[in-house]
Amino acid sequence: MAQNPLTPPQAGEAEMAVLGSMLIEREAAEKALDLLHETDFHIDAHKRVFRSIHALFAAGQAIDAVTVSEELRKKSDLDGIGGGAYLAELINKVTTAAHVDYYGKLVKEKAILRDLIAAATGVVTACYAQEKDPKQILDEAQGSILKVSERQTLHGVIEMKDLIHEVVDQIERAHHSKQEVTGIPAGLRAFDRMTTGFQKSDLILIAARPSQGKTALALNMVAHAVLEENIPVLFFSLEMNRHAIMQRFIASEAKVNLKDIRTGYFKRDRWQDLTGAAARFADASLFINDNPGMTVYNVRAIARQLMTRLRREKKELGMVVVDYLQLLRGGGGRVENRQQEVSEISRGLKQLARELNLPVIALSQLSRASEDKARLDNKPKLSDLRESGSLEQDADVVAMIHREGYYKPNDPTLENKAEIIIAKQRQGPTGSVPVTFLRNITRFVDETNVEEPVAFEETQTQFS
């Protein structure tokens, strides 16, 4: 049956589906909040639920039936919407949050129609009243229709008066807490002070020539996040298999020579250190994917799926690491050249960081330019990033590893010296951080915190 022309256009079922999607998946909540405003909902109870979800999201809190129920209770709105039972009904309205965009579009369209009716009714009323000059009525009619049009075209735009309160609150919280590290720490004190940790929504590139230690540095950062900070991490290894990766984690944590672990030539009294390290990782929220031939879309899909699973367990995925970027494929169909494909990969990883609101660390190879004889110090530069200028453009932080001893193997004073060059940082300073690289256990440590490994046999094998 056709809708009663006297009944305002509305999509009650779609409104319920949008709210149900927001309650079961944070990513859906983010999409809906970006698309809709509470005034887009026709049913008052739905406006209240949407408002409560928005408040929780802005505060960085979990969004589910329990937290939203408590938020509604604080505002004395819970009984007004029908209690917790109605929230359960909203959740049962959808089986997946995958179609939140479609439901949101339906809600938005009906809201625009209602706005048009209100604007047109005002024009008709003014015309019948004949109290204003026709030119004035026409001008007001154009203005009211333009406002409705702007609601459709200004998607994602926020007014300064709304934004300024959020930013001032952030500054006030920072002033009270006075924390040097506000993001996920890497576990290297000087590096963390310069970067303030890995921030949400940031794409971080760790770049180096082969055998400089970029994988080792990434694994050290992952280990610190999952073991010391209890932050779930998803690690994509496109170069090494899962067993090789795990051996590196254990060797670094137990401080046992990696070659000795691989060959079995380690002292018996180190066995307890090895099993202890293995036990710590067994209890950690670390997830490894070692499938070769991955596309950037595979990475994004797996990350989203894991985030959804962790949220059901009342956890939150904290960081994604990709080792390494040049082994990814674009996956978006035919591309004219590799440079264009790397640009697609770079954009895809940055979009992933924004979508899931977490730091994404991608390892990257550098070109041979840093090894050119014309460059006296062999230190890498931003221009050495391989295959695409978009890497430099899309990344929020670019950290490059330089080990002078690699180029001067006959100088024993340089054997363990290394530096992490922060060549780009969108929200902070650039500069160089001196560190110590314990090659045999593939571990980077602060320059003043060197702990030599107790190894059965020394080895000069290079690890990257």
N, C-alpha and C positions, 0 to 999 in steps of 0.2 A: 504494500500500500504506500501511496505517496505520503510524504511527511506533511502534517498540518501546516499550511502556510503561516499561521499565527504563532507557531512554535519556533523559537529561534533555532537556527541550524546548530546541531551539536553531534558529537560522536562519543557518547557515554562509554560504549564498549572499548573504543580506541583509547580513551582516557584511562580506563582501568588497565588496559594492556600496557600502556606506557609506564604507569606507576608500578605494576607488577614486575616489568622488566628492570626498572630501576632498583627495586628491592632485592633482586636476585643476582645482579651483576653490576659492579661499580663502573665498568666501562660503559654500560648502557646508561647509567645515571649521568655520566659525563656527557654523553652524546645528547641526551634529552635536555640537560641543563643548558647546553650550548644552543639548542634549537628552540626551546620553549620558555615561556614566562608563566608565572602562576595565573596571570589574567587570561591566558589562552584556554584554561580549563573552564568549562561551563558549570560543572557541579561544584558546589562550595566545599564539600568534603574533600574532593580531589585537589582543590587549591590548597587546603591546609596540609595535606600529605606532601604535596610537591614542595611547599614552603619549608616543611621540616626536613625533607631530604636535602634541599638546597643548603640549609643551615649546617647540617652535618657534613656535607661535602666541603663547604667553605672552611670548616674547622679541621678538615683532614681526618675526620673520624669514620669509623666503619658504618656502612649503610646496610641495614637488614631490618627484619620485623621488630627485633628487640630494641635496637637503638632508636628507630623511628617512633616506636610506641612510647619510649621514655621521653623523647623530644616533644611529642604531642601532649604527653601528660604534663610536662613542665609548663606548657602554654595553655593548659586546661582545654585542649582541643580533642583529646582522645575519645571522650564520650560523644562528642559532637559528630565524629565521623562513623560511629558505630562500634568503637572499641577495637581491641586486638583481633577480634574475629573478622572484622572487615579488612584488616591488613592481610590476614591469611587468605581471604577471598581474592584479594588483588593478586597475590602471589600465585594462587591456583588458576588464575585467569590465563596465564601463559605457560608453555612448556619450555620455552627458550627465550633468551633476551636478544636473539639474533635479528629480530624484525623490529626493533625499537625505532629505527629510522622511519620505517613505513607507518607505524602507528603514530609517531610524532607528527608526520606530515599530514595525516588525516585530522589530527587535533588542531594543527596550525591552520589548515584550510577552513575548517568550521569557524575558528576564531576570527579569521579575516572576513568571512561572510557576515558574521555578527557585527563586526566593526563597520562594514559597508552599510548594513541595514541601519545602524545607529547614525552614521554620517548622512545617509540618504534621507532618513526620517527627519533629521534636523533641517535639511535643505527644504524638504516638502513643507514642513511646519512654517518655516520662514517665508516661503512663497505664498502660502495661504494667508498668513498674517498680514502681509503687505505693509509691514511697518518699517522696512529697510529699503534703501535704494537697490534696484535690481543688480547694479554693478557690485555693490557691497555683498549681496547674497551670492553672486557668482564667484567673487573673490574668496568668500568664506567656504563655499562649496569646493572650490579647487584646493584650498588649504586642508580641508578635512579629508578629502580623497587622497591627497598627497601623504598625509600622516598614515593612512591605512597602507599605502604603497610602501612607505618606509619601513613599516613593521615587517614587510616581506623581504626587502632588499638589504636591510641593515643587520643581516644575520651575523651573530658573533660580536657585534659592536657593543661596547659598554660605556656608559656615561662616566665622566670624570668624578662626579659626586658619589657614584657607587664604588668606583675603583679606589678612590683616595682613602676611604675608611678602611678597606682591606689592607692597603699598603701601610698606613699609619699603625694599624694593629700589629703587622709584622715587625715594623721597626721598634715598636714598644716592647714586644716579646723579646726581640734580640737585645734590647737595652737591659732588660731585667735579667736575662739568662747569661749574657756576655760569654758566649761560647766561641772558641777559636775555630772549631770544626762543627759546622751545621749540617753537613751532608754525611755520606757514608765514608768513613776514614779508610785510607789505603794501608795504614799500619806503618807508614814512614812519617815521622814527626815533622820534619822540615817541609816535606812535600804537602802534608795535610795543612800545615799552617799557611802555605802559599795558596792552596786551592780552596781551603775551608771544607774539604771533602767533596765527594762526587754528589752533585745536586740532581734532584728530580728533574726529568724532562731534558737532561743534557746528553749530548752525544760526545763521548770522549775518545779521541784517537791516541793509541800508544804505538808509536812508529819507530822503526829502527832497521838497519841493515841486518842481514842474516847473521846469526851467532852473537848478537849483541845482548840478548837476554829478554826480548819482549814477551815471549811466552812465560818465562820464569817470573817476570815482574807481574804479569796478569794473574798467574796462579797464586803468587804471594798475596795479592790484593783480595782475591777470592777467598783464600784460606782465612785471612784476617776477618773478612765480613761474616763468614759462616761460623767460624769457631769463636771469635772474640766478641763479635757484635750480635750474633744469633740472627743474621739477616739472610733469608732465603735467596739463593743465587742460581740462575740458569746459565750453564756454560756450554757453548757450542764449539766443539773441536773439529774443525774441518781438515786438520793436518795430521793429528795423531789419534790413535784409537784410545778407547776408554781405559784400558789397562795401563798403557804408557802414561796417561795423564794421572791416574791414581798413584802410580809408583812415584811420580814426581811430587805429588802432594805429600805422600808419606815420608819420602826422603827429606824434604824440606822441613817438615814438622818435627821429625825425629832427629834431624841434624846428622844424618848418616849419608855417606858418600853414595851418590846415585849409581855409579858404576858397580860398586860393591853389592848393592841390592840386586842389580840386574844379573850379576854373575854368581851371587851367593857367597862371595868372599868378604863376609863381614864377621866381626867377632861375636861370639855367642852371647856375650853380656849386652850386646846392643839389641837383642831380640825383644826384650821387654820394652825398649823405647819404640821399636817399630810397631809392635802390637798395640801399645798405648796410643800412638798416633793414629793407627788404623781405627781404633775404637772411637776416638774423638770424631773422626770423619763419618763413622757409621751413624752417629747420632746427629749429624749436621744436616741442615736443610740445603743440600747441594744436589743439583740435578744436572746431569751431563748428557749431551746428545753428540754422538760422534759420526753421524751419517754423512758420507761424502756427497758432493754434488748438490748441496742445498741451495735453494734460491732465497732471496730476501723475503719473499712471501711465505715460504716454509717457516723461516725463522719467526716471522710475525705471528703466524697462525699457532705455532707451538707455544710461543710465549703467552699468547692470549689464553690458550687452553689450560696451561699450567697455572696462570693467575686465577682463572675461574675455579680450578680444583683447590688451590690453596685457600681461597676465600671461603669455600665450603668448610674448610678445616680451621677457620678463624685465623688464617695467616695471610701475609701479604708478600708477594714477590717483590724483592728489593732491588735487584740488579740483573742485567743481562750482559753477558760477555761473549764476543765472537772472535775466534782465533782461526783464520784471520780473514780480513775483508776481501783480499784479492782472490780467495778461493770460493767466494760466493758468486752466484749467477743472478742476473736481474730477474728473469722469469716473466717479464712483461711482453713477450713476443720478440719479433725480430728487431735487432738494433743495428745501426749503421756501423758502429765501431766499438771497441772496448772502452774507450773514454766515455761514450754515452752510456754504456752499461754500468760502469762504476758510478757515474752520476746518479743513475736510477737506484743503485744499491745504497749510496750515501743518503739520498733523500728518504728511502724506505726505512733505514735505521733511525734517522732523525724523527720520522713520523711515529715509529714504534716508541721512542722515548717520550714523545708528547702524548701519544694515545694512552700508554700505560702509566704515565707519570712516574717514571723511574729512570735512573742513569743507565745508558747503554754504552759499554766499553767495546770498541772495535780495534783489533790489532791491525797494523798496516805495514806493508813493506815500503822501504824507501828506495829511490833510484840510486844508481851508482855514482851520481854526481858528487856525493860527499867523499867518495874515494878518489876523486880526480886529483892528480898530482899538483894541479894548479891551486888547489885549496890547501893551504898550509896546515891547518889544524884538524882537518877531516870532520869538523863538527857539522851535524845535519842542520838544514834550514827548512822552512815551510815549503819552499819551492821544490824540495826533494821528494815530496809526496808523489807517489807513482800514479800515472794514468789519468788523473782528473783533478782539475782545479776545484771541483765541487767539494772534494774532501775538506780542503782548507776552508771553504765557504760554509759548509753545513755544520762542521764540528764546533762545539762550544769550547772545548779544551783540546789542544794538541800537545802531547808530551812525547819527547824524543829521547831515546837512550843513546848515550855516547860513552864508549870505553876506550880511552886513549891507549891503554895497554894492549888492546887488540891490534893496533897499528904499529906498536913498538914492543914486540914480544921479548926483546933482549933487555928491557929495562924492568928489573924485578920490583922496583918501587911503585910501578903502575899496575901490577898484576891484579889487584882487587879494587882498584879505584874506578869509579863510574860516576856519571852525573845524569840526572834527568832534566832535560831542557824543556821548560814550559814555553813553547814557542808562540802559543796563542791561548788566551783565556778571556772569553767574552766578558766575564764579570769580575775580573781580578787582574793582578799583575803578571807579567812574564818574567822569566829569569831562569837561573840554573840551581838545581839542588844537588849537592854532593852526597853520594851514597857509597856503600861498600857492597860489592858483588862477590858472594861466596860461591864460586863457580862449581865446586864439587857437589854441593847440595842444592844448587840452583836457587839461591836465596839472596834477595836484596835486603840489606839492613841499614839502619841509620849509621852515618859515618863514625859516630862515637859509641856504637853498640855492636862491636864485632865479636861474634862468638864462633871460634874456630871449631869445625866438626871433628869428632873423634872418628877417624876412618881407619879401616884395616890396611888400605893401600892407597897412596895418592895417585891421582890420575890427571892428565892434562887434556882430557876429552872436552871439547867445546859443546855447550848446550845453549840453545836459543830460547 
